[in-house]
Amino acid sequence: MKKIDNLILFIYIDSLDFNRLGLLRGKTSFFRSIDVTIPLQNIPGYSFGIQSTLLTGKLPQEHKHWLPYIYLEGEQKEKKGDTKRIRRTLLPLKHLFPLKLRFESKVIEFLFTQSNNILNRFATGKRALLSSMPIEWREKIHVYPYYYMNELPFFKMFANEMKNRGCHICYMGHSLNNCIRKFASTISDFYEKSHEKALLFLYIDDLDGIGHKHGVFTDKYSNMLLLIDFFLSKLFKTCKNISKDLTFLIFSDHGMCNTADKVNLIGMLKHFVSYIDLAVIDATMAFIWLKDELRTSDIIAALKLQLRNQAIIFTPMFNKRELEKYGIYFKSREYGDIIIQLRPCKTFYPNFYSSLQWLKGLHGFWPTEEVQRSFLVVRSSAAYDELLHFIRSVTDIRNLLHKLVQ
């Protein structure tokens, strides 16, 4: 039986918590046999920005896809090429039928919100990412019209780069069941086409969904961890039999923690409403644009008194060096005059994703927080010590994949 010369599996597991690896090694078969675990420097924010950073090898300042929404009112100060590229991949928020439902009854609000989502899916084929955005802001905020990793424009660019190096690439996702279902047919296709080099890109987001809905320290989350480990173990054995050189790379973009407390930022901002032009409040991050930038210091001081140690408040004006370290510095005001990042285990509520209930598990924190740790797990039949020695950040993953297919 002919074997594939060089088979690489890159398995992206959304919300695999770094602190769980120690527990997994004692209970499971795959993670107990891993060769090396590499903690990675991450970027602030959510999976959207981390995926864009991974695929491009660039920080958000360069790839311009930090968050799934962006403020484009007024003249852009970026290069014309950047602005054109950004606009080409954006969808005006008004196309998502946004509604701000200010009903006293949560039953009425629920019915209107669900109707909004159904109408949006019927009209556009896309789910409403920001279904509770105030309608008066719909001309100012744009969202990127894709959700999963293979829908990012950078994935197609990355796939073309791999093909130019003689490496066939195949994406499987987004759930564990889909990966299991597609694997057999994908391997058969590799045999028929006799690929010397192949990269399987698996994206598994089951843990993320379960963590959000049920919480991290639950039987559902633990059982899914064990199921993923069982799948990886079987997958490794199968791939080892059909390849000469096999490399397994398990990547996690961040961890997750249970939500223990809520912060009513909307209530706090009501005191400054006359100075605020626009505010986007996500589950754990908030972005505020001011009518007068001279008020920035006063508003930050007032918010710090109310938030105390519950959040990190930063601005391009006051945290330039810290932001540049993570590639989050924009000369124009795409992401606000004030950015607020909640500490772990807290959520802004209500927020623009929900005013009905908050998620039981959350992620998307500052990179120095333990729960936001990203990491790479390696298990391979070949020795790659020299390559792995230089892996320090999420930005290094793309370059590693390029070197592995040389």
TILOMI-941262 format. One record per residue (C-alpha): residue in one letter; chain; x, y, z. Coordinates in Angstrom, 1 decimal. Each point is the difference from the previous one (the first is absolute). Layout:
TILOMI-941262
LOSE  type  mol  u  v  w
LOSE  A  A  X  Y  Z .
...
END
This chain:
TILOMI-941262
LOSE  type  mol  u  v  w
LOSE  M  A  0.0  0.0  0.0 .
LOSE  K  A  1.5  3.3  -1.0 .
LOSE  K  A  0.4  2.5  2.8 .
LOSE  I  A  -0.2  3.8  0.0 .
LOSE  D  A  3.6  1.3  0.3 .
LOSE  N  A  -0.8  2.9  2.3 .
LOSE  L  A  -3.4  0.3  1.8 .
LOSE  I  A  -0.7  2.9  2.3 .
LOSE  L  A  -3.2  0.4  2.1 .
LOSE  F  A  -0.7  3.4  1.4 .
LOSE  I  A  -2.8  -0.4  2.5 .
LOSE  Y  A  -1.5  3.3  1.3 .
LOSE  I  A  -2.0  -0.6  3.2 .
LOSE  D  A  -1.9  3.0  1.0 .
LOSE  S  A  0.0  0.6  3.8 .
LOSE  L  A  2.2  -2.9  1.1 .
LOSE  D  A  1.1  1.2  3.4 .
LOSE  F  A  3.8  -0.1  0.7 .
LOSE  N  A  -0.6  -1.0  3.6 .
LOSE  R  A  -1.9  -3.1  -1.1 .
LOSE  L  A  3.0  -1.5  -1.7 .
LOSE  G  A  1.5  -1.3  3.3 .
LOSE  L  A  -3.3  -1.8  0.7 .
LOSE  L  A  -0.2  -1.4  -3.5 .
LOSE  R  A  3.4  -1.6  0.1 .
LOSE  G  A  -1.0  -2.1  3.0 .
LOSE  K  A  -3.3  -1.2  -1.5 .
LOSE  T  A  0.4  -0.2  -3.7 .
LOSE  S  A  2.0  -1.7  -2.7 .
LOSE  F  A  0.9  2.7  -2.5 .
LOSE  F  A  1.0  2.9  2.2 .
LOSE  R  A  1.9  -2.4  2.3 .
LOSE  S  A  2.4  -0.7  -2.9 .
LOSE  I  A  0.6  3.6  -1.3 .
LOSE  D  A  3.6  1.0  -0.7 .
LOSE  V  A  -0.1  3.6  1.0 .
LOSE  T  A  -2.3  2.8  1.1 .
LOSE  I  A  0.8  3.6  -1.0 .
LOSE  P  A  -1.7  2.9  1.7 .
LOSE  L  A  -0.5  2.8  -2.5 .
LOSE  Q  A  -0.3  3.8  0.3 .
LOSE  N  A  -3.5  0.9  -1.0 .
LOSE  I  A  -1.8  3.2  -1.1 .
LOSE  P  A  -2.9  1.7  1.9 .
LOSE  G  A  -3.5  -0.8  -1.2 .
LOSE  Y  A  -1.8  -3.0  -1.4 .
LOSE  S  A  0.5  -3.0  -2.4 .
LOSE  F  A  -0.7  2.2  -3.1 .
LOSE  G  A  3.1  2.1  0.5 .
LOSE  I  A  2.2  -2.9  1.2 .
LOSE  Q  A  -0.9  -2.0  -3.1 .
LOSE  S  A  0.9  2.9  -2.3 .
LOSE  T  A  3.3  0.4  1.8 .
LOSE  L  A  0.7  -3.7  -0.3 .
LOSE  L  A  -0.7  -0.2  -3.7 .
LOSE  T  A  1.9  3.2  -0.9 .
LOSE  G  A  2.9  -0.2  2.5 .
LOSE  K  A  -0.8  3.7  0.6 .
LOSE  L  A  -1.3  2.0  2.9 .
LOSE  P  A  -3.4  1.8  -0.2 .
LOSE  Q  A  1.5  3.3  -0.9 .
LOSE  E  A  1.2  -1.6  -3.3 .
LOSE  H  A  -2.8  -2.4  -0.9 .
LOSE  K  A  -2.8  2.4  1.0 .
LOSE  H  A  -2.3  -2.8  1.3 .
LOSE  W  A  0.2  0.4  3.7 .
LOSE  L  A  -3.8  -0.2  0.8 .
LOSE  P  A  -3.0  -1.0  -2.0 .
LOSE  Y  A  -1.2  3.6  -0.2 .
LOSE  I  A  1.5  3.3  -0.8 .
LOSE  Y  A  -0.8  3.7  0.0 .
LOSE  L  A  0.3  1.6  -3.4 .
LOSE  E  A  -1.7  3.3  0.3 .
LOSE  G  A  2.0  3.0  -1.2 .
LOSE  E  A  3.2  0.2  -2.0 .
LOSE  Q  A  2.4  -3.0  0.3 .
LOSE  K  A  3.6  0.9  0.7 .
LOSE  E  A  1.3  -3.4  -1.0 .
LOSE  K  A  1.7  -0.8  -3.3 .
LOSE  K  A  -2.4  -0.1  -2.9 .
LOSE  G  A  0.7  -3.7  -0.7 .
LOSE  D  A  -0.8  -0.9  3.6 .
LOSE  T  A  -3.2  1.9  0.0 .
LOSE  K  A  -1.1  -1.5  -3.3 .
LOSE  R  A  0.7  -3.5  1.3 .
LOSE  I  A  -1.8  0.6  3.3 .
LOSE  R  A  -3.1  1.4  -1.8 .
LOSE  R  A  -0.1  -2.9  -2.4 .
LOSE  T  A  -0.3  -2.6  2.8 .
LOSE  L  A  -2.5  2.0  2.1 .
LOSE  L  A  -3.8  -0.2  0.2 .
LOSE  P  A  -1.9  3.1  1.2 .
LOSE  L  A  -1.8  -0.8  3.2 .
LOSE  K  A  -3.3  1.3  -1.4 .
LOSE  H  A  -0.1  -3.2  -2.2 .
LOSE  L  A  -0.3  -2.0  3.2 .
LOSE  F  A  -3.4  1.5  1.1 .
LOSE  P  A  1.4  1.3  3.3 .
LOSE  L  A  -2.5  0.9  2.7 .
LOSE  K  A  0.3  1.4  3.5 .
LOSE  L  A  -2.9  -1.3  1.8 .
LOSE  R  A  -0.9  2.1  3.0 .
LOSE  F  A  -2.9  -2.0  1.3 .
LOSE  E  A  -0.7  -0.4  3.7 .
LOSE  S  A  -1.2  -3.6  -0.6 .
LOSE  K  A  2.8  -2.5  -0.7 .
LOSE  V  A  -2.5  -2.3  -1.6 .
LOSE  I  A  -0.9  2.7  -2.6 .
LOSE  E  A  3.7  0.8  -0.5 .
LOSE  F  A  0.8  -3.7  -0.5 .
LOSE  L  A  -2.7  -0.4  -2.7 .
LOSE  F  A  1.2  3.1  -1.8 .
LOSE  T  A  3.7  -1.0  0.2 .
LOSE  Q  A  -0.7  -3.5  -1.4 .
LOSE  S  A  -2.2  1.4  -2.7 .
LOSE  N  A  2.9  2.3  -1.0 .
LOSE  N  A  2.4  -2.9  -0.2 .
LOSE  I  A  -2.4  -2.1  -2.1 .
LOSE  L  A  -0.7  2.9  -2.4 .
LOSE  N  A  3.7  0.7  -0.3 .
LOSE  R  A  0.8  -3.7  -0.8 .
LOSE  F  A  -2.8  -0.2  -2.5 .
LOSE  A  A  1.0  3.3  -1.8 .
LOSE  T  A  3.8  -0.3  0.0 .
LOSE  G  A  0.9  -3.6  0.9 .
LOSE  K  A  2.0  1.3  2.9 .
LOSE  R  A  -0.7  0.1  3.7 .
LOSE  A  A  -0.3  3.4  1.7 .
LOSE  L  A  3.3  0.5  1.7 .
LOSE  L  A  -1.2  3.1  1.8 .
LOSE  S  A  -3.7  -0.3  0.2 .
LOSE  S  A  -0.4  2.5  2.9 .
LOSE  M  A  2.0  2.8  -1.5 .
LOSE  P  A  -1.9  3.4  0.3 .
LOSE  I  A  -1.5  0.7  -3.4 .
LOSE  E  A  1.2  3.6  0.1 .
LOSE  W  A  3.6  -1.2  -0.2 .
LOSE  R  A  -0.4  -2.3  -3.0 .
LOSE  E  A  1.6  2.3  -2.5 .
LOSE  K  A  3.2  0.4  2.2 .
LOSE  I  A  0.9  -3.6  0.9 .
LOSE  H  A  0.9  -2.6  -2.6 .
LOSE  V  A  0.5  -3.8  0.6 .
LOSE  Y  A  2.1  -2.5  -1.9 .
LOSE  P  A  -2.4  -2.4  -1.7 .
LOSE  Y  A  1.5  -3.3  1.0 .
LOSE  Y  A  0.3  -2.0  3.1 .
LOSE  Y  A  2.0  -3.2  -0.3 .
LOSE  M  A  3.8  -0.1  -0.6 .
LOSE  N  A  -0.2  -1.3  -3.6 .
LOSE  E  A  -2.3  2.9  -0.9 .
LOSE  L  A  2.7  2.6  0.8 .
LOSE  P  A  1.7  1.4  -3.1 .
LOSE  F  A  3.4  -1.0  1.5 .
LOSE  F  A  -0.8  -3.7  -0.1 .
LOSE  K  A  -0.3  0.0  -3.8 .
LOSE  M  A  3.3  1.9  -0.2 .
LOSE  F  A  1.7  -2.5  2.4 .
LOSE  A  A  -1.4  -3.0  -2.0 .
LOSE  N  A  1.4  1.4  -3.2 .
LOSE  E  A  3.4  0.5  1.6 .
LOSE  M  A  0.0  -3.7  1.1 .
LOSE  K  A  -1.0  -1.2  -3.5 .
LOSE  N  A  2.8  2.1  -1.5 .
LOSE  R  A  2.4  -2.0  2.2 .
LOSE  G  A  -1.4  -3.3  -1.4 .
LOSE  C  A  -2.1  -0.7  3.1 .
LOSE  H  A  -3.6  -1.0  -0.3 .
LOSE  I  A  -2.2  1.6  2.7 .
LOSE  C  A  -3.4  -1.0  1.2 .
LOSE  Y  A  -2.3  1.7  2.6 .
LOSE  M  A  -2.3  -2.0  2.2 .
LOSE  G  A  -2.3  1.5  2.6 .
LOSE  H  A  -1.7  1.5  1.9 .
LOSE  S  A  -1.2  -2.6  2.4 .
LOSE  L  A  1.6  -3.3  1.1 .
LOSE  N  A  -2.7  -2.0  -1.7 .
LOSE  N  A  0.7  1.7  -3.3 .
LOSE  C  A  3.7  -0.7  0.3 .
LOSE  I  A  -0.6  -3.7  0.7 .
LOSE  R  A  -2.5  -0.2  -2.9 .
LOSE  K  A  2.3  1.7  -2.6 .
LOSE  F  A  3.3  -1.7  1.0 .
LOSE  A  A  -0.4  -3.3  -1.8 .
LOSE  S  A  -1.0  1.6  -3.3 .
LOSE  T  A  2.8  2.5  0.3 .
LOSE  I  A  2.7  -2.7  0.5 .
LOSE  S  A  -1.4  -2.0  -2.9 .
LOSE  D  A  0.3  3.1  -2.2 .
LOSE  F  A  3.7  0.4  1.0 .
LOSE  Y  A  0.7  -3.6  -1.1 .
LOSE  E  A  -1.7  0.5  -3.3 .
LOSE  K  A  1.9  3.1  -0.8 .
LOSE  S  A  3.3  -1.3  1.4 .
LOSE  H  A  1.0  3.1  2.0 .
LOSE  E  A  3.6  0.1  1.3 .
LOSE  K  A  -0.8  2.8  2.5 .
LOSE  A  A  -3.4  0.5  1.6 .
LOSE  L  A  -1.3  2.4  2.7 .
LOSE  L  A  -3.3  -0.9  1.7 .
LOSE  F  A  -1.5  3.1  1.7 .
LOSE  L  A  -2.6  -1.0  2.7 .
LOSE  Y  A  -2.0  2.5  1.9 .
LOSE  I  A  -1.9  -1.3  3.1 .
LOSE  D  A  -2.2  2.5  1.8 .
LOSE  D  A  -2.1  -2.4  2.1 .
LOSE  L  A  1.7  1.0  3.3 .
LOSE  D  A  -0.6  3.7  -0.7 .
LOSE  G  A  -3.7  -0.5  -0.5 .
LOSE  I  A  -0.4  -2.3  3.1 .
LOSE  G  A  2.1  2.4  2.2 .
LOSE  H  A  -2.1  3.0  -1.0 .
LOSE  K  A  -3.3  -1.8  0.6 .
LOSE  H  A  0.7  -2.2  3.0 .
LOSE  G  A  3.2  1.2  1.5 .
LOSE  V  A  3.5  -1.5  0.2 .
LOSE  F  A  -0.1  -2.0  3.2 .
LOSE  T  A  -2.8  -2.3  -1.1 .
LOSE  D  A  -0.4  -3.6  -1.1 .
LOSE  K  A  -0.9  1.1  -3.5 .
LOSE  Y  A  3.3  2.0  -0.5 .
LOSE  S  A  2.1  -2.8  1.6 .
LOSE  N  A  -1.7  -2.7  -2.1 .
LOSE  M  A  0.6  1.9  -3.2 .
LOSE  L  A  3.7  0.3  1.0 .
LOSE  L  A  0.2  -3.8  0.3 .
LOSE  L  A  -1.8  -0.5  -3.2 .
LOSE  I  A  2.4  2.3  -1.9 .
LOSE  D  A  2.9  -1.8  1.5 .
LOSE  F  A  -1.4  -3.4  -1.1 .
LOSE  F  A  -0.5  1.4  -3.5 .
LOSE  L  A  3.6  1.4  -0.1 .
LOSE  S  A  1.4  -3.3  1.2 .
LOSE  K  A  -1.8  -2.0  -2.7 .
LOSE  L  A  0.9  2.6  -2.6 .
LOSE  F  A  3.7  -0.1  0.9 .
LOSE  K  A  0.1  -3.8  -0.3 .
LOSE  T  A  -1.7  0.1  -3.4 .
LOSE  C  A  2.2  2.7  -1.4 .
LOSE  K  A  3.2  -1.6  1.3 .
LOSE  N  A  -0.9  -3.1  -2.1 .
LOSE  I  A  -0.5  2.0  -3.2 .
LOSE  S  A  2.9  2.4  0.2 .
LOSE  K  A  3.8  -0.1  0.1 .
LOSE  D  A  0.4  3.2  2.0 .
LOSE  L  A  -2.9  1.1  2.2 .
LOSE  T  A  -0.4  3.2  2.0 .
LOSE  F  A  -2.9  0.8  2.3 .
LOSE  L  A  -0.4  3.6  1.0 .
LOSE  I  A  -2.7  0.7  2.5 .
LOSE  F  A  -0.7  3.7  0.4 .
LOSE  S  A  -2.3  1.8  2.5 .
LOSE  D  A  -0.8  3.6  -0.4 .
LOSE  H  A  -1.0  0.7  3.6 .
LOSE  G  A  -1.5  -1.6  3.1 .
LOSE  M  A  -3.3  0.7  1.7 .
LOSE  C  A  -1.3  0.6  3.5 .
LOSE  N  A  -3.5  0.0  1.6 .
LOSE  T  A  -1.8  3.3  0.2 .
LOSE  A  A  -0.4  1.1  3.6 .
LOSE  D  A  -1.0  3.6  -0.1 .
LOSE  K  A  -1.6  2.6  -2.3 .
LOSE  V  A  0.9  3.7  -0.5 .
LOSE  N  A  -2.6  2.5  -1.2 .
LOSE  L  A  2.2  2.2  -2.1 .
LOSE  I  A  -3.0  1.5  -1.8 .
LOSE  G  A  -1.2  1.4  3.4 .
LOSE  M  A  3.5  1.5  0.6 .
LOSE  L  A  0.1  1.6  -3.4 .
LOSE  K  A  -3.3  1.8  0.4 .
LOSE  H  A  1.7  2.6  2.1 .
LOSE  F  A  2.2  0.9  -3.1 .
LOSE  V  A  -2.6  -0.4  -2.8 .
LOSE  S  A  0.4  3.6  -1.1 .
LOSE  Y  A  3.7  -0.6  -0.7 .
LOSE  I  A  -0.3  -3.3  -1.7 .
LOSE  D  A  -0.5  -0.3  -3.8 .
LOSE  L  A  -0.1  -3.8  -0.1 .
LOSE  A  A  0.6  -3.0  2.2 .
LOSE  V  A  0.2  -3.7  -0.8 .
LOSE  I  A  -0.4  -2.3  3.0 .
LOSE  D  A  1.0  -3.6  -0.5 .
LOSE  A  A  -0.1  -2.8  2.6 .
LOSE  T  A  3.5  0.8  1.4 .
LOSE  M  A  1.2  3.0  -2.0 .
LOSE  A  A  -1.4  3.5  -0.6 .
LOSE  F  A  0.9  2.6  -2.5 .
LOSE  I  A  -0.9  3.7  0.4 .
LOSE  W  A  0.3  2.8  -2.5 .
LOSE  L  A  -0.3  3.5  1.4 .
LOSE  K  A  -1.3  3.2  -1.5 .
LOSE  D  A  2.9  1.9  1.6 .
LOSE  E  A  3.3  -1.8  0.5 .
LOSE  L  A  1.0  2.6  2.6 .
LOSE  R  A  -2.5  -1.7  2.4 .
LOSE  T  A  1.9  -3.3  -0.2 .
LOSE  S  A  1.9  0.5  3.3 .
LOSE  D  A  -3.0  1.0  2.0 .
LOSE  I  A  -2.2  -2.9  -1.2 .
LOSE  I  A  2.8  -2.5  0.6 .
LOSE  A  A  0.5  1.3  3.6 .
LOSE  A  A  -3.7  -0.3  0.7 .
LOSE  L  A  -0.2  -3.5  -1.5 .
LOSE  K  A  3.0  -1.2  2.0 .
LOSE  L  A  -1.7  1.1  3.2 .
LOSE  Q  A  -3.1  -2.0  -0.8 .
LOSE  L  A  1.7  -3.0  -1.5 .
LOSE  R  A  2.9  -0.2  2.4 .
LOSE  N  A  2.0  -3.2  -0.6 .
LOSE  Q  A  -2.7  -1.6  -2.1 .
LOSE  A  A  1.4  1.2  -3.3 .
LOSE  I  A  2.9  1.3  -1.9 .
LOSE  I  A  -0.6  3.4  -1.7 .
LOSE  F  A  2.4  1.0  -2.8 .
LOSE  T  A  0.2  2.5  -2.8 .
LOSE  P  A  2.3  0.7  -2.9 .
LOSE  M  A  0.6  3.3  1.8 .
LOSE  F  A  1.2  -1.5  3.3 .
LOSE  N  A  1.1  -3.6  -0.7 .
LOSE  K  A  1.8  0.4  -3.3 .
LOSE  R  A  3.0  -2.2  0.9 .
LOSE  E  A  -2.1  -2.7  1.6 .
LOSE  L  A  -2.3  -0.1  -2.9 .
LOSE  E  A  2.8  -0.1  -2.6 .
LOSE  K  A  1.4  -3.0  1.7 .
LOSE  Y  A  -3.1  -2.0  -1.0 .
LOSE  G  A  -0.4  1.8  -3.3 .
LOSE  I  A  -3.1  1.8  1.1 .
LOSE  Y  A  0.7  3.6  -0.9 .
LOSE  F  A  -2.0  1.8  -2.6 .
LOSE  K  A  0.7  3.6  -1.0 .
LOSE  S  A  -3.6  0.4  -1.2 .
LOSE  R  A  -2.9  -0.7  2.4 .
LOSE  E  A  -1.2  -3.4  -1.3 .
LOSE  Y  A  -0.3  -1.5  3.5 .
LOSE  G  A  -0.7  3.0  2.1 .
LOSE  D  A  1.5  2.7  2.2 .
LOSE  I  A  -0.4  -2.2  3.1 .
LOSE  I  A  0.1  -3.8  0.1 .
LOSE  I  A  -1.0  -1.9  3.1 .
LOSE  Q  A  1.0  -3.6  0.6 .
LOSE  L  A  -1.7  -1.9  2.9 .
LOSE  R  A  2.0  -2.3  2.3 .
LOSE  P  A  -0.7  -3.7  -0.2 .
LOSE  C  A  -3.3  -1.4  1.3 .
LOSE  K  A  -1.9  3.2  -0.6 .
LOSE  T  A  -2.3  1.1  -2.8 .
LOSE  F  A  -1.6  3.3  -1.1 .
LOSE  Y  A  -3.7  -0.5  0.3 .
LOSE  P  A  -2.1  1.1  -1.8 .
LOSE  N  A  2.1  0.0  -3.1 .
LOSE  F  A  -0.5  0.1  -3.8 .
LOSE  Y  A  -0.1  -3.7  -0.2 .
LOSE  S  A  -2.6  -0.6  2.6 .
LOSE  S  A  -2.2  1.9  2.4 .
LOSE  L  A  -1.9  -3.1  1.1 .
LOSE  Q  A  2.6  -2.1  1.7 .
LOSE  W  A  3.8  -0.2  0.3 .
LOSE  L  A  2.2  -2.9  -1.1 .
LOSE  K  A  1.1  -2.5  2.6 .
LOSE  G  A  3.5  -0.2  -1.3 .
LOSE  L  A  2.1  2.8  -1.6 .
LOSE  H  A  3.4  0.7  -1.5 .
LOSE  G  A  1.7  2.8  -1.9 .
LOSE  F  A  2.2  1.7  2.6 .
LOSE  W  A  3.3  1.8  0.2 .
LOSE  P  A  2.9  -2.3  -1.0 .
LOSE  T  A  1.7  0.1  3.4 .
LOSE  E  A  -3.0  -1.6  1.6 .
LOSE  E  A  0.4  -3.7  0.5 .
LOSE  V  A  -3.4  -0.9  -1.5 .
LOSE  Q  A  1.0  1.7  -3.3 .
LOSE  R  A  3.1  -2.1  -0.5 .
LOSE  S  A  0.5  -1.4  -3.5 .
LOSE  F  A  2.2  -3.1  -0.5 .
LOSE  L  A  1.2  -2.5  -2.5 .
LOSE  V  A  0.3  -3.7  0.6 .
LOSE  V  A  2.3  -2.0  -2.2 .
LOSE  R  A  0.1  -3.8  -0.6 .
LOSE  S  A  2.1  -1.1  -2.9 .
LOSE  S  A  1.9  -3.0  -1.5 .
LOSE  A  A  2.8  2.4  -1.1 .
LOSE  A  A  2.3  2.2  2.0 .
LOSE  Y  A  -0.7  3.7  -0.4 .
LOSE  D  A  1.8  1.4  3.1 .
LOSE  E  A  1.7  2.7  -2.0 .
LOSE  L  A  -3.2  1.3  -1.5 .
LOSE  L  A  -2.0  -0.1  3.3 .
LOSE  H  A  2.8  1.8  1.9 .
LOSE  F  A  -1.1  3.3  -1.7 .
LOSE  I  A  -3.7  -0.3  0.6 .
LOSE  R  A  -1.0  2.7  2.5 .
LOSE  S  A  -3.2  1.6  -1.3 .
LOSE  V  A  -3.2  -0.6  -2.0 .
LOSE  T  A  1.7  1.9  -2.8 .
LOSE  D  A  2.6  -2.7  -0.3 .
LOSE  I  A  -2.4  -2.8  -0.9 .
LOSE  R  A  -0.4  0.9  -3.7 .
LOSE  N  A  3.8  0.0  -0.5 .
LOSE  L  A  0.3  -3.4  1.8 .
LOSE  L  A  -2.6  -1.5  -2.4 .
LOSE  H  A  1.9  1.4  -3.0 .
LOSE  K  A  3.3  -1.6  1.3 .
LOSE  L  A  -1.6  -3.3  0.7 .
LOSE  V  A  -1.2  -0.4  -3.7 .
LOSE  Q  A  3.4  0.9  -1.5 .
END
